[in-house]
Amino acid sequence: MLKILFVCTGNTCRSPLAEALLQQELKNKELGFKLQVSSAGLVVCAGERIAENVVKLLQEEQIEHDFQRHAKQLDQELIKDADLILTMTADQLQQVALCFPESSSRVYLLTAYSGLEPFDIEDPYGKSPEKYHQAMEEIRLALKNLITKLEEG
């Protein structure tokens, strides 16, 4: 089983969005192996849930997700358990590698690992609904490429 961990700042916008979108895509795919998807944040506020604009986007897309789930703090156990760690920004990649040096061979910028020209997926937190939609579309594009890469082995 391949275990993928998405990481962003607060685990309320981008990483849970990536988690939900990939889980939805996997419902329609036969990869030939099992895949487990999760997400966490570098700086989590205790008790915080997924951003309301992310909930709206997922509901509009009819994508199932645990909307009551609390944000998860990235920790040693999550890092140890993950086979592949994908961050939303280059800065987050550096932070993960610095805080968890043992992860350096398994942590990548999502866009770069997916074969796209590397770019950061901007944090939409507290911004307009359009910024949330933009982040979702950027993540969706990266995930399509990621799935293709996984299918090709």
URDA-V349645 format. One record per residue. RES is the residue in one small letter. OMEGA is omega in whole degrees, 0 to 359 (NA if undefined). Layout:
BEGIN
RES	OMEGA
RES	OMEGA
END
This chain:
BEGIN
m	176
l	181
k	180
i	178
l	175
f	182
v	170
c	184
t	188
g	182
n	177
t	183
c	191
r	183
s	176
p	176
l	178
a	179
e	182
a	181
l	180
l	177
q	179
q	180
e	183
l	178
k	184
n	185
k	171
e	183
l	183
g	176
f	181
k	181
l	176
q	184
v	176
s	180
s	179
a	180
g	179
l	182
v	186
v	173
c	183
a	176
g	182
e	180
r	179
i	180
a	182
e	179
n	175
v	176
v	180
k	180
l	181
l	178
q	177
e	180
e	182
q	179
i	180
e	176
h	177
d	184
f	179
q	181
r	178
h	177
a	180
k	175
q	175
l	180
d	183
q	182
e	179
l	179
i	182
k	185
d	186
a	175
d	183
l	182
i	184
l	182
t	181
m	180
t	177
a	178
d	178
q	176
l	180
q	180
q	179
v	181
a	180
l	182
c	182
f	185
p	180
e	181
s	191
s	179
s	183
r	184
v	184
y	169
l	184
l	184
t	181
a	181
y	181
s	178
g	177
l	169
e	186
p	173
f	177
d	172
i	186
e	178
d	180
p	187
y	177
g	182
k	184
s	176
p	179
e	179
k	176
y	180
h	178
q	178
a	180
m	181
e	177
e	177
i	181
r	179
l	179
a	181
l	177
k	178
n	178
l	180
i	178
t	178
k	179
l	179
e	182
e	178
g	NA
END
